[in-house]
Amino acid sequence: MRIERLPGKIIPNFSPSGRSLIQCKNWPDHKQRIVKACLSRPFLLRIGRLRSGFLKTDEPPLPWLQTMKLLAIDTSGDACSAALLMDGAIDQLFEIAPRRHGERILPMMQTLLDRAGLRLTDLDALAFGRGPGSFTGVRIAVSVIQGAAFGAHLPVVPISTLGALAQGQFRRGGQRRLLAALDARMDEVYWGCFEVCDDGLAAPLCEERVYSPDRVEFPAEIDWYGVGSGWAAYAARLRTRVGDALFDANPDIFCEARDIAVMAAAKMLMGRQMPPELAAPVYLRDQVTRT
């Protein structure tokens, strides 16, 4: 097992215009006032910006993030990971464990809670990679999160695994235009196009779909960066299809729970959590009629 601990405090870099600040109906009024005050232009200008899209500083993080406690998991591929967001920092456990997700993910979640001295009921929400990916792996994530959330009376936040792949590559290399492709077998890829905006979060530019590698679609831009296992399984065909618009690709990365946690925290800010009974896997292939 590889244990990763991410030091420092991570603060979402929301634009001074407040574009990313949407009131959460479930938040107490005092929390909404705190967030608005901290996202004011003087606050952002005083701290400054980093190319990473997140603000890292020795100063205290935004109060809402400092007090948010969120546990995220991903079991959508060969990797299995769990991450705890607490006090503005992320603690992650990551392991390559094909076909062992069911036996590994619950101990990983419990280890993170034990290291932080928390119980499940101390959390604000649970997040998970909702797919696409391995049918069995995605179902495991949904089942585990639903069971835990029901027992602890917590809301859940589903996150696209393609979006989390894009978010992870931005975290590693700073690329902002990303073409995420996962090997879907049957001569197909799960496909999504993303752009990282000023708030430091990967936003979809197209509908996530299943494609033949020779027929993927993407916006007419340049300097795209490919991520995911599809760029290994169908490298030549995808590169031919994207052509000169492709800058480079990294096929050797996995979806990680720490990126799911960051994206889920932003969704929590926007009030986009849901009750556990509404959590559902996204397979994509069910939405496509094969010809």
Wavefront OBJ file of the C-alpha trace (Angstrom):
o trace
v 0.000 0.000 0.000
v 1.205 3.504 -0.800
v 0.202 6.017 1.834
v 0.187 9.633 0.784
v -0.236 12.612 3.033
v -0.697 15.985 1.421
v 0.637 18.797 3.607
v -0.524 22.370 3.603
v -3.898 23.989 3.388
v -5.827 24.050 0.128
v -8.193 26.901 -0.550
v -10.560 26.980 -3.540
v -9.579 29.879 -5.759
v -12.993 31.381 -6.472
v -13.072 34.387 -8.755
v -13.454 37.834 -7.159
v -16.605 38.288 -9.237
v -18.248 35.628 -7.082
v -19.198 33.566 -10.159
v -18.576 30.333 -8.309
v -20.287 31.419 -5.087
v -23.834 30.091 -4.960
v -25.732 30.071 -1.702
v -26.353 26.714 -0.098
v -29.892 26.597 1.280
v -28.920 24.119 3.970
v -26.157 26.283 5.441
v -26.733 28.443 8.516
v -26.828 32.161 7.760
v -23.614 32.824 9.670
v -21.659 30.406 7.446
v -22.972 32.084 4.307
v -21.906 35.495 5.652
v -18.419 34.157 6.477
v -17.924 32.722 2.979
v -19.061 35.923 1.286
v -16.704 38.001 3.400
v -13.720 35.748 2.771
v -14.306 35.642 -0.981
v -14.290 39.400 -1.282
v -11.848 41.049 -3.676
v -9.552 42.479 -0.931
v -9.154 39.018 0.592
v -8.215 37.423 -2.718
v -5.864 40.218 -3.686
v -4.168 40.091 -0.286
v -3.391 36.388 -0.549
v -2.602 36.273 -4.257
v -2.904 33.520 -6.853
v -0.865 30.511 -7.873
v -0.725 28.844 -11.279
v -2.040 25.627 -9.735
v -5.517 27.106 -9.522
v -5.582 26.746 -5.756
v -4.329 29.153 -3.157
v -1.755 27.675 -0.785
v -0.898 29.836 2.158
v 0.265 29.711 5.756
v -2.688 31.898 6.686
v -5.858 30.187 7.949
v -7.991 28.778 5.118
v -11.528 29.879 4.390
v -13.602 29.187 7.499
v -16.112 26.978 5.680
v -13.305 24.777 4.306
v -11.457 24.708 7.583
v -14.517 23.267 9.288
v -15.688 21.011 6.425
v -15.051 17.313 6.912
v -15.582 15.178 3.821
v -14.593 11.590 3.001
v -14.273 10.561 -0.670
v -13.656 7.194 -2.320
v -12.991 5.827 -5.785
v -13.136 2.194 -6.939
v -13.888 2.773 -10.624
v -10.700 1.228 -12.054
v -7.679 -0.845 -11.052
v -6.837 1.684 -8.348
v -8.631 1.931 -5.033
v -8.399 5.146 -3.020
v -9.956 7.007 -0.127
v -9.295 10.592 0.927
v -10.292 12.675 3.925
v -10.637 16.438 3.572
v -10.349 18.066 6.984
v -9.016 21.398 8.261
v -8.249 22.427 4.688
v -5.841 19.494 4.162
v -6.262 16.153 2.391
v -5.082 12.786 3.697
v -5.234 9.995 1.106
v -4.728 6.241 0.941
v -4.103 4.908 -2.574
v -3.529 1.342 -3.710
v -3.451 -0.540 -7.012
v -5.799 -3.398 -6.161
v -7.556 -4.954 -9.164
v -10.617 -6.972 -8.123
v -9.923 -6.282 -4.438
v -11.892 -3.062 -4.029
v -14.610 -4.700 -1.969
v -12.166 -5.908 0.676
v -9.904 -2.842 0.682
v -12.113 0.249 0.573
v -13.834 -0.060 3.989
v -10.539 -0.586 5.906
v -9.052 2.386 4.050
v -11.980 4.585 5.052
v -11.723 3.464 8.668
v -7.957 4.041 8.732
v -8.408 7.648 7.604
v -11.082 8.270 10.232
v -8.953 6.685 12.955
v -5.890 8.759 12.016
v -7.971 11.913 12.250
v -9.733 10.870 15.448
v -13.138 11.095 13.792
v -16.275 9.015 13.609
v -18.373 8.753 10.477
v -21.057 10.884 12.101
v -18.535 13.731 12.525
v -18.373 14.234 8.750
v -20.365 16.737 6.697
v -20.725 14.546 3.607
v -19.438 11.526 1.686
v -18.288 11.677 -1.953
v -17.616 8.998 -4.540
v -16.543 8.447 -8.128
v -19.870 7.747 -9.807
v -18.418 6.459 -13.075
v -17.868 5.746 -15.815
v -15.475 2.875 -15.253
v -15.581 -0.748 -14.265
v -19.215 -1.771 -13.823
v -18.388 -3.746 -10.675
v -16.083 -1.063 -9.279
v -18.582 1.736 -9.763
v -21.339 -0.319 -8.116
v -19.065 -0.988 -5.133
v -18.487 2.739 -4.609
v -22.199 3.535 -4.776
v -23.135 0.696 -2.406
v -20.440 1.520 0.142
v -21.245 5.234 0.199
v -24.989 4.674 0.342
v -24.673 2.263 3.254
v -22.322 4.544 5.179
v -24.401 7.659 4.466
v -27.676 6.044 5.525
v -26.168 4.862 8.789
v -24.579 8.239 9.599
v -27.410 10.380 8.157
v -25.066 12.166 5.756
v -25.593 13.640 2.285
v -23.550 12.337 -0.638
v -21.800 14.000 -3.576
v -21.298 12.026 -6.823
v -18.331 13.073 -8.996
v -17.531 12.095 -12.568
v -14.471 9.875 -12.785
v -13.590 11.509 -16.111
v -13.795 14.912 -14.451
v -11.638 13.709 -11.561
v -9.028 12.449 -14.061
v -8.928 15.911 -15.612
v -8.741 17.541 -12.180
v -5.863 15.275 -11.210
v -3.825 16.106 -14.293
v -4.352 19.821 -13.674
v -3.089 19.295 -10.132
v 0.015 17.499 -11.423
v 0.930 19.483 -14.502
v -1.275 22.569 -14.737
v -2.819 21.648 -18.108
v -6.194 23.340 -18.524
v -7.683 21.745 -21.661
v -8.078 18.040 -21.094
v -9.465 15.121 -23.070
v -10.222 12.291 -20.651
v -10.486 8.796 -22.132
v -10.957 5.526 -20.265
v -10.704 2.140 -21.938
v -14.304 0.901 -22.155
v -13.330 -2.398 -23.845
v -15.345 -3.541 -26.872
v -13.248 -1.190 -29.049
v -14.629 1.904 -27.306
v -13.628 4.644 -24.881
v -15.469 6.558 -22.199
v -14.862 10.151 -23.296
v -15.121 13.628 -21.811
v -13.752 17.099 -22.627
v -12.876 19.487 -19.800
v -11.455 22.939 -19.273
v -10.124 24.208 -15.960
v -11.566 27.639 -15.283
v -10.379 30.468 -13.052
v -11.833 28.710 -10.015
v -9.329 25.875 -10.488
v -11.983 23.238 -11.177
v -12.394 21.047 -14.260
v -15.657 21.919 -16.004
v -17.190 19.751 -18.763
v -17.279 21.149 -22.289
v -19.144 18.246 -23.858
v -21.469 15.457 -22.861
v -19.695 12.382 -21.522
v -20.247 9.508 -23.926
v -18.998 6.197 -25.232
v -17.221 6.486 -28.587
v -15.206 4.471 -31.006
v -11.677 5.942 -30.781
v -12.005 6.971 -34.427
v -15.143 9.027 -33.796
v -14.526 10.985 -30.600
v -15.672 14.614 -30.684
v -14.106 17.638 -29.045
v -14.321 21.443 -29.234
v -12.376 23.127 -32.024
v -9.513 24.339 -29.867
v -5.792 23.562 -29.734
v -3.335 22.406 -27.074
v -5.509 19.612 -25.732
v -3.903 17.235 -23.259
v -5.060 13.609 -23.141
v -5.432 11.682 -19.873
v -6.523 8.193 -18.942
v -6.161 4.572 -19.946
v -7.895 5.082 -23.295
v -4.798 6.939 -24.472
v -2.801 3.736 -23.878
v -5.273 1.234 -25.304
v -6.049 3.262 -28.446
v -3.131 5.682 -28.613
v -2.608 5.716 -32.379
v -6.279 6.005 -33.251
v -6.998 8.764 -30.734
v -3.928 10.745 -31.750
v -4.918 10.443 -35.397
v -8.444 11.616 -34.608
v -7.389 14.629 -32.519
v -4.462 15.430 -34.802
v -2.514 18.667 -34.375
v -4.950 19.872 -31.710
v -3.309 17.442 -29.261
v -0.342 18.787 -27.322
v 0.477 15.561 -25.473
v -1.098 12.778 -23.413
v -0.542 10.968 -20.129
v -2.177 7.521 -20.199
v -0.648 6.305 -16.932
v -2.726 8.153 -14.353
v -5.642 6.943 -12.274
v -8.697 8.604 -10.849
v -7.866 9.521 -7.242
v -10.132 10.173 -4.285
v -8.278 13.379 -3.351
v -9.418 15.022 -6.583
v -12.940 13.762 -6.003
v -12.802 15.356 -2.541
v -11.805 18.767 -3.920
v -14.529 18.704 -6.578
v -17.079 17.484 -4.048
v -16.224 20.306 -1.640
v -16.926 22.808 -4.406
v -20.262 21.096 -5.110
v -21.102 21.301 -1.420
v -20.501 25.034 -1.575
v -23.008 25.203 -4.431
v -25.560 23.119 -2.557
v -25.327 20.191 -4.981
v -25.162 17.371 -2.452
v -28.013 14.838 -2.422
v -29.608 12.299 -0.093
v -28.013 8.840 -0.311
v -31.082 7.215 -1.854
v -30.507 9.314 -4.993
v -26.904 8.172 -5.457
v -26.568 6.154 -8.650
v -23.793 4.821 -10.891
v -23.190 6.317 -14.322
v -22.216 3.644 -16.828
v -22.608 5.675 -20.078
v -22.822 2.541 -22.192
v -26.469 2.148 -21.174
v -27.103 5.539 -22.829
v -25.677 4.528 -26.197
v -27.362 2.496 -28.902
v -24.749 0.340 -30.594
v -24.800 0.226 -34.406
l 1 2 3 4 5 6 7 8 9 10 11 12 13 14 15 16 17 18 19 20 21 22 23 24 25 26 27 28 29 30 31 32 33 34 35 36 37 38 39 40 41 42 43 44 45 46 47 48 49 50 51 52 53 54 55 56 57 58 59 60 61 62 63 64 65 66 67 68 69 70 71 72 73 74 75 76 77 78 79 80 81 82 83 84 85 86 87 88 89 90 91 92 93 94 95 96 97 98 99 100 101 102 103 104 105 106 107 108 109 110 111 112 113 114 115 116 117 118 119 120 121 122 123 124 125 126 127 128 129 130 131 132 133 134 135 136 137 138 139 140 141 142 143 144 145 146 147 148 149 150 151 152 153 154 155 156 157 158 159 160 161 162 163 164 165 166 167 168 169 170 171 172 173 174 175 176 177 178 179 180 181 182 183 184 185 186 187 188 189 190 191 192 193 194 195 196 197 198 199 200 201 202 203 204 205 206 207 208 209 210 211 212 213 214 215 216 217 218 219 220 221 222 223 224 225 226 227 228 229 230 231 232 233 234 235 236 237 238 239 240 241 242 243 244 245 246 247 248 249 250 251 252 253 254 255 256 257 258 259 260 261 262 263 264 265 266 267 268 269 270 271 272 273 274 275 276 277 278 279 280 281 282 283 284 285 286 287 288 289 290 291
